[in-house]
Amino acid sequence: MVSGNITVFSGRAPCGAEMWRVLVQLVSIVVLWWCIAVAEAEDVKYKDPKQPLNVRISDLLSRMTLEEKIGQMVQIDRIVATTEIMKNYSIGSVLSGGGSTPLPEASAADWVNMVNMLQKGSLSSRLGIPLIYGIDAVHGHNNVYNATIFPHNVGLGATRDAELVRRIGDATALEVRATGIPYVFAPCIAVCRDPRWGRCYESYSEDHKIVEEMTDIILGLQGEAPNGSRKAVPYVGGKNKVAACAKHFVGDGGTTKGINENNTVIDMHNLLSIHMPAYADSIFKGVSTIMVSYSSWNGIKMHANQYLVTRFLKETLKFKGFVISDWEGIDRITSPPHSNYSYSVQAGIQAGIDMVMVPFNYIEFIDDLTYMVKHKIIPMERIDDAVRRILLVKFTMGLFENPMADLSLANELGKQEHRDLAREAVRKSLVLLKNGKNANDTLLPLPKKASKILVAGTHADNLGYQCGGWTINWQGFNGNNYTRGTTILSAITSTVNPSTKVVYRENPDGDFIKSNNFAFSIVVVGEYPYAESVGDSMNLTMVDPGTDVISNVCKAVKCVVVIISGRPIVIEPYMSLIDALVAAWLPGTEGQGLTDVLFGDYGFSGKLSRTWFKNVDQLPMNVGDSHYDPLFPFGFGLTTETVVARSTSSGVDGRPNILIITALALISSYLGTTLD
């Protein structure tokens, strides 16, 4: 018998008419199912790259459950991520925190395989929304073994070279993509107003104008939108580029006494004129994401500041990408952190944070946010806004068309051209603060040929020290074994004439120095590596025995002192001992950039992007302040000529005039022939 659309057979065989009726019904059902499947396939607009962007976003958003939407708002660390978690919770993003790697000394293939494994989990979910993998790449691909490590931002600010910084963005994007990662938490566009802050080296300058210029790194990281396309919308130019993240919004560089994550006490006018301009520039250049600061503005935590995050950033500045929290950023809305997590979730999401860097307790976050939406504490409109922004960035990046990474760019990691670029950046970042006891007795550039020279100091033969924090590990490393590069000592040894004897002692005593008759000395001292709050310092002194080395060496032999530091440090008490003084900042892996300039192959050109104080009691002190009385003012930097340029006539670019060199060669050849 037939009941509705379902045929139920009795015990007896059906007659011929009944058989035909059953067959017709079965065929009709199959055809109907096929038609529905075809219609649904044709109607899945979010999978069709020919559809307009907003159509794809709206189509996908309409298909998502609340649980899937909230999953997209979650970012977890790779330590807790599995394919099952990615699939079952529809997790939107995974990150590697500082030092979080798939293996020690992981290769590009190791990274790609890890990212792809997690991506397969995301693609196997009901809607197949790809994850976006993020990593800190703040001076090159700094978590990764064998990557090129560029100078930190404080040094790049001293170059005043936005085009150079853009090229660094290009190279960094290639090295990050080589490991299968499409998203970086960079650049830091903080305006550091107090060098006591442990993140000051992540800031290009105390002057917002320089920071604004350096946002050109975004164009290197992401690519530049074609002529005629809309400005001020997220843009990522293909598989060789990455989504960038301007951070940390806003005022993180202006906290009281430079204390990390502290309170920035400043009126709206100065907030907008000092700390906000670089964000407007970044948005205009198409930055995809913006990270919120741990700090507070006039007592209000930025992670809970709806006025600045939603009303100003999103509505006034028209930022269209997504806003991401910092690591456990919403936890720190309360003191102590995580003491009232449900409140933190509510405050952070209502403030306008779209993606939360959880990074471990994702189930607690998902459960709390789900409860608040279902009980109308947080409106669905806020969730839809967050997810729409996240999907916009993912679609713009091409993740739906090309979700899987490959090894086609593996050779970009630590590529020689990138190391050459880093070496150029080191050269241009060096600031010459003193050259000789008087103007008629200069020491630099140094001669490559000498009988015997002394290299001394804690930082002369330590790759980790010269790279600084955020290198391989969150707090950096000590020694020469954790990545590939050239120490300053190695650079000196390879630069000088083979007949020049190089003697290295980390902390030589006076008797040793006097007994060796050195032609000159190079003393390399500074700060240990640090990151974030670990670097906060109220005294800003170099590490021991730096001052003893300066005293012992510079009293006995002519010395050039090279300071490796993330900021100006106390040096005034020793200035009378020092013949030449160089601020080398945190130069990264390419130590030969320093010797290129010390020995005259290139001239010094860097200018201070930070005021160099006399003593810490003057701080904070920035250019334009009424009490401005620096040891070296903002913009200061002596110059030198190249050795070749000093011995021949120069063309308009300061290089030897090729016509004169050719003429001299011909004359010399002619004289040599006739004299024979």
Salt bridges, closest charged atoms under 4 A:
ASP59 OD2 - ARG63 NE 3.10
GLU67 OE2 - LYS374 NZ 3.70
GLU68 OE1 - ARG126 NH2 2.84
ASP136 OD1 - LYS247 NZ 3.15
ASP161 OD2 - LYS428 NZ 3.23
GLU163 OE2 - ARG167 NE 2.94
ASP170 OD1 - LYS241 NZ 2.62
GLU175 OE2 - HIS418 ND1 2.82
ASP194 OD2 - ARG196 NH2 2.65
GLU202 OE2 - ARG199 NE 2.77
GLU206 OE1 - ARG610 NH2 3.86
GLU212 OE2 - HIS208 ND1 2.67
ASP216 OD1 - LYS285 NZ 2.67
GLU224 OE1 - ARG166 NH2 2.92
ASP252 OD2 - HIS248 ND1 2.97
GLU261 OE2 - ARG332 NH1 2.70
ASP326 OD2 - HIS248 NE2 3.83
ASP331 OD2 - HIS338 ND1 2.74
ASP354 OD1 - LYS314 NZ 2.83
ASP354 OD1 - ARG382 NH2 2.54
GLU364 OE1 - HIS338 NE2 3.11
ASP384 OD1 - LYS69 NZ 2.76
ASP385 OD2 - LYS314 NZ 3.35
ASP385 OD2 - ARG382 NH2 2.71
ASP385 OD1 - ARG389 NE 3.04
GLU401 OE2 - ARG56 NH2 2.61
ASP406 OD2 - LYS239 NZ 3.71
GLU412 OE2 - LYS415 NZ 3.35
GLU412 OE1 - HIS418 NE2 3.54
GLU424 OE2 - ARG167 NH2 2.84
GLU424 OE2 - LYS428 NZ 2.76
ASP441 OD1 - LYS558 NZ 3.27
GLU527 OE2 - ARG567 NE 2.92
GLU532 OE1 - ARG199 NH1 3.61
ASP579 OD1 - LYS437 NZ 3.51
GLU590 OE2 - ARG419 NH1 2.80
ASP596 OD2 - ARG423 NE 2.78
ASP596 OD2 - ARG427 NH1 2.93
ASP601 OD1 - LYS448 NZ 2.92
ASP629 OD1 - LYS614 NZ 3.10
